[in-house]
């Protein structure tokens, strides 16, 4: 008999991602070998290139059902593919005994055969609210761990349910198509972060843990109404399903993918158009910007504001709309103050965006 359907589903999802990592690793090695063969490395050893070690893939594991299911699948599939597999748990220090819990998670990852397996303690600030601050601290720690260990990828346990919640949060913010596109299957510098479970529901991950007798920890923050995502999870989505019927989560996840495709196309258009709307000094010309479709123009504006120093996470649609009015509704308005001490003003038909 084969594995339980839930276990089979999570393993298949992870296997597909690991194959992608291996293929990328192989292409990188072939490129390096070609460079050596072409004489890029002179000397007695020119033309020789030793095989690199198998790539290391890490899993970010909180000890919850989603990430424990992911850790178990990574441990199983990595052995079949001769990959190195390890795990990282981040101790946010937000609850009493969090250090002991992190040590427990490390022990569980070690028990699965993951090596290295380590806990990283972080300090969570306050910028952007508790959820955003915790997320920023977590990703900074994961990035540092990936650099330290030379990891090819880090697997994250976000499920289809998480994706649906992200889409709804983006809808509530009114931040446009990119916000509605949710989480990407591959993200981060050089595609470091991979999310194998975006097409798997939360219940499947929990079932996979149960049938494998994997202990899981349910973070009380996930049910704390003080957090927006928790309220959405406990009240918002169930209310939508009650009003609209089952299938809401799947529909929202599908919306995320369709929105991502649209947003990618518009981003590419904006990137191409950027060079056509600048003067010889590189300043944006308002008349040329005005001629572009709003969705393209606002992307150029947003990129310019972020490039001037505004934190992307603090820059909302309303900020971009205000700057856009300097182009489309110019009546001698004052300069606009933006996050990150960035100031936007119109001068001589040019849009000038600089840090003050």
C-alpha positions in Angstrom: 0.0 0.0 0.0 1.1 3.5 -0.7 1.1 6.5 1.7 -2.1 8.1 2.9 -3.5 10.5 0.2 -2.6 13.5 2.4 1.0 12.4 2.8 1.2 11.6 -0.9 -0.1 15.1 -1.8 2.4 17.0 0.3 5.3 14.8 -0.9 4.4 15.3 -4.5 4.2 19.1 -4.0 7.7 19.1 -2.4 9.1 16.7 -5.0 8.2 19.1 -7.8 9.9 22.0 -6.1 13.0 20.0 -5.3 13.3 18.9 -8.9 13.2 22.6 -9.9 16.0 23.4 -7.4 18.1 20.5 -8.7 17.6 21.6 -12.3 18.6 25.2 -11.5 21.7 23.8 -9.6 22.6 21.7 -12.6 22.3 24.6 -15.0 24.5 26.8 -12.8 27.1 24.1 -12.7 27.0 23.6 -16.5 27.4 27.3 -17.0 30.4 27.4 -14.8 31.9 24.4 -16.6 31.3 26.1 -20.0 33.1 29.2 -18.7 36.1 27.1 -17.6 36.2 25.2 -20.9 36.2 28.5 -22.8 39.4 29.5 -20.9 37.8 31.7 -18.3 40.1 30.0 -15.7 43.7 30.1 -16.9 46.5 28.0 -15.5 47.5 24.3 -15.2 44.0 23.3 -14.0 42.1 25.1 -16.8 39.2 23.1 -18.2 38.7 21.1 -15.0 35.8 21.7 -12.6 35.1 19.5 -9.6 31.4 18.6 -9.1 29.8 20.9 -6.5 28.2 19.5 -3.3 24.5 18.6 -3.5 22.4 21.7 -2.9 21.1 22.4 0.6 17.4 23.1 1.0 16.1 24.5 4.3 12.6 24.5 5.6 11.2 27.3 7.8 9.4 25.4 10.6 7.3 26.9 13.3 6.2 23.6 14.7 2.7 24.1 13.4 0.9 21.6 11.2 1.7 23.3 7.9 5.4 23.6 8.5 5.7 20.2 10.2 4.1 18.5 7.2 6.5 20.4 5.0 9.5 19.4 7.1 8.4 15.7 7.0 8.0 15.8 3.2 11.3 17.6 2.7 13.1 15.0 4.8 11.5 12.1 2.9 12.0 13.5 -0.6 15.5 14.8 -0.1 16.8 11.4 0.7 15.4 10.0 -2.6 17.0 12.9 -4.6 20.3 12.9 -2.8 19.7 16.5 -1.6 20.9 18.0 1.7 18.0 19.1 3.8 17.9 21.2 7.0 15.5 23.3 9.0 15.3 26.7 10.7 12.8 27.8 13.4 12.6 31.4 14.4 12.0 32.3 18.0 10.2 35.7 17.9 10.3 36.0 21.7 6.7 37.1 21.9 5.4 34.5 24.3 6.6 33.1 27.6 8.6 29.9 27.0 9.2 30.6 23.3 12.8 29.6 23.6 11.8 26.1 25.0 9.3 25.7 22.2 11.9 26.6 19.6 14.3 24.0 21.1 11.5 21.4 20.9 11.0 22.2 17.2 14.7 21.8 16.6 14.5 18.4 18.3 11.6 17.4 16.0 13.4 18.5 12.9 16.5 16.6 14.0 14.4 13.5 14.6 13.2 13.8 11.0 16.8 13.7 9.8 17.2 17.4 8.9 20.7 18.7 9.3 21.5 21.5 10.1 18.5 22.1 12.4 18.7 25.3 14.4 16.7 27.9 16.3 17.3 31.6 15.7 16.1 34.2 18.3 15.1 37.6 16.8 14.0 40.9 18.2 10.6 42.1 16.9 10.3 45.8 16.5 7.1 47.9 16.1 7.3 49.4 12.7 4.3 48.6 10.5 2.4 46.9 13.3 3.1 43.6 15.2 2.3 41.3 12.3 4.5 43.1 9.8 7.3 43.6 12.3 7.4 39.9 13.2 7.4 39.0 9.5 10.3 41.4 8.8 12.3 40.0 11.6 11.6 36.4 10.5 12.6 36.9 6.9 15.8 38.8 7.9 16.7 35.8 10.1 15.9 33.3 7.3 18.0 35.3 4.8 20.9 35.3 7.2 20.6 31.6 7.8 20.5 30.9 4.0 23.7 33.0 3.5 25.5 31.3 6.4 24.7 27.8 5.3 24.9 28.4 1.5 21.3 27.2 1.1 19.9 27.0 -2.5 16.3 27.5 -1.3 14.1 27.9 1.8 10.7 26.2 1.8 7.8 28.0 3.4 4.6 26.2 4.5 2.0 28.7 3.2 -1.2 26.9 2.1 -4.0 27.7 -0.2 -6.0 28.9 2.8 -3.1 31.4 3.6 -3.2 32.5 0.0 -7.0 33.2 0.2 -6.5 35.2 3.4 -3.7 37.2 1.7 -6.0 38.1 -1.2 -8.8 39.3 1.1 -6.4 41.4 3.1 -5.1 43.0 -0.1 -8.7 43.6 -1.2 -9.4 45.3 2.1 -6.4 47.6 1.6 -7.5 48.6 -1.9 -3.9 48.3 -3.0 -4.5 47.1 -6.6 -3.8 44.1 -8.8 -0.4 43.3 -7.3 -1.8 43.2 -3.8 -4.5 40.8 -5.0 -2.0 38.5 -6.5 -1.1 37.2 -3.1 2.0 35.2 -2.4 4.2 33.9 -5.3 5.2 30.3 -5.5 8.8 31.5 -5.9 10.0 34.8 -4.4 13.0 36.5 -2.8 16.5 37.2 -4.1 17.4 34.6 -6.8 14.2 32.8 -6.1 15.3 31.8 -2.6 11.8 31.3 -1.1 9.6 28.4 -2.4 6.0 27.7 -1.4 5.1 24.1 -2.4 1.8 24.1 -0.6 0.0 27.0 -2.3 -2.3 24.5 -4.0 -2.8 22.4 -0.9 -5.4 23.2 1.8 -4.6 23.6 5.5 -6.7 20.5 6.4 -4.6 18.3 4.1 -1.4 19.4 5.8 -2.9 18.8 9.3 -4.1 15.3 8.1 -0.7 14.4 6.9 0.8 15.2 10.3 -1.9 13.2 12.1 -1.4 10.0 10.0 2.4 10.3 10.4 2.0 10.8 14.2 3.8 14.1 14.0 3.3 16.3 17.0 2.2 19.9 16.1 2.0 23.1 18.0 -1.0 25.5 17.5 0.2 29.0 17.9 -2.3 30.9 20.1 -1.6 34.0 18.1 -3.4 32.3 15.2 -6.7 32.5 17.2 -6.0 35.9 18.8 -8.6 38.5 17.6 -6.1 41.2 18.2 -4.5 40.2 14.9 -6.2 41.1 11.6 -5.3 37.8 9.9 -6.6 35.8 12.9 -9.9 37.6 12.8 -10.2 36.9 9.1 -9.3 33.2 9.6 -11.7 32.7 12.6 -14.6 34.9 11.5 -14.2 36.4 8.0 -13.7 33.4 5.8 -16.2 31.2 7.6 -18.8 34.0 7.1 -18.0 34.2 3.4 -18.3 30.4 3.0 -21.6 30.5 4.9 -23.0 33.2 2.7 -21.5 32.1 -0.7 -21.0 28.4 -0.2 -18.0 26.2 -0.3 -15.3 26.9 -2.8 -14.5 30.5 -1.7 -10.9 29.6 -0.7 -10.3 27.9 -4.1 -11.8 30.9 -5.9 -9.7 33.4 -4.0 -6.5 31.4 -4.7 -7.4 31.2 -8.4 -7.9 35.0 -8.3 -4.4 35.4 -6.9 -2.9 33.5 -9.8 -4.9 35.4 -12.4 -4.1 38.7 -10.8 -0.4 37.8 -10.6 -0.4 37.1 -14.4 -2.0 40.5 -15.1 0.3 42.3 -12.7 3.4 40.7 -14.2 2.4 41.8 -17.7 1.7 45.4 -16.5 5.0 45.5 -14.6 6.8 44.5 -17.8 5.0 47.1 -19.8 5.9 49.8 -17.2 9.5 48.7 -17.2 9.7 49.1 -21.0 7.8 52.5 -20.9 10.0 53.9 -18.2 12.8 54.9 -20.5 10.4 56.6 -23.0 9.1 59.1 -20.4 12.3 60.7 -19.2 14.2 63.7 -20.3 18.0 63.8 -21.0 18.6 64.3 -17.2 16.6 61.3 -16.4 13.7 63.2 -14.9 10.1 62.0 -15.5 8.2 64.2 -17.9 4.6 64.7 -16.8 3.2 65.1 -20.4 4.6 61.8 -21.5 3.5 60.1 -18.3 0.0 61.5 -18.8 -0.3 59.8 -22.2 0.3 56.3 -20.6 -2.6 54.1 -19.3 -3.1 54.8 -15.6 -2.1 51.3 -14.5 1.3 51.6 -16.3 1.9 55.2 -15.2 1.2 54.5 -11.6 3.6 51.6 -11.6 6.4 53.9 -12.9 5.5 56.4 -10.2 5.5 53.7 -7.5 8.9 52.4 -8.6 10.3 55.9 -8.6 9.1 56.6 -5.1 10.5 53.3 -3.8 13.8 54.0 -5.6 14.0 57.4 -3.8 13.9 55.7 -0.4 10.2 55.0 0.5 9.8 51.6 2.2 7.7 49.4 -0.1 5.6 48.0 2.8 4.6 51.5 3.9 3.7 52.9 0.4 0.0 52.4 -0.2 -2.3 53.1 -3.2 -3.5 56.4 -1.7 0.1 57.7 -1.7 0.6 56.8 -5.4 -2.7 58.3 -6.3 -1.7 61.6 -4.7 1.5 61.7 -6.7 -0.5 60.7 -9.8 -2.6 63.9 -9.3 0.5 66.0 -9.9 0.5 64.5 -13.4 -3.2 64.3 -14.2 -4.8 67.1 -12.1 -2.1 69.8 -11.8 -3.3 73.0 -10.2 -0.2 74.2 -8.6 -0.4 71.7 -5.6 2.2 71.7 -2.9 4.8 69.0 -2.6 3.6 65.6 -1.3 5.2 64.0 1.7 5.6 60.3 1.4 6.9 57.5 3.7 10.7 57.3 4.2 11.0 61.2 4.1 10.5 61.1 0.4 9.0 64.2 -1.2 7.3 64.4 -4.6 6.7 67.7 -6.4 6.1 69.0 -10.0 8.7 71.4 -11.3 8.8 72.7 -14.9 6.7 69.9 -16.2 8.9 67.3 -14.5 8.0 65.0 -11.7 10.7 65.3 -9.1 10.8 62.7 -6.4 13.6 62.9 -3.8 14.4 62.1 -0.2 14.3 65.2 2.0 
